[in-house]
Amino acid sequence: MKPLMLAGAFLTAAGIIGLLFGNAIPYMSHEKFPSDGPVQVITRQEKFLSIPPVVSGIAIGGGILLMVLAARK
């Protein structure tokens, strides 16, 4: 497979995943607090990664364009 075709397929897949999940890509954040004694305090907080739909659309369009250019050569 041509590298340009592979890059286009990857961009297209990433754009589709971005559109499907949108603001719902969760990840965990860990934070340690300083302490004076033997007790350690660590908090875990679930946060969400936000991907704007415009960025996903540009990724899909760019991926399709790369795949078309790779097929023409």
LINPE-V7237 format. One record per helix or strand of 3 or more residues. SS is the DSSP state (hx for helix, st for strand). FROM is the first residue (numbers start at 0). TO is the last residue. If there is no record, write none. Layout:
# LINPE-V7237
ss->[SS:SS]
from->[FROM:FROM]
to->[TO:TO]
This chain:
# LINPE-V7237
ss->[hx:st:st:hx]
from->[2:24:40:52]
to->[20:32:48:71]
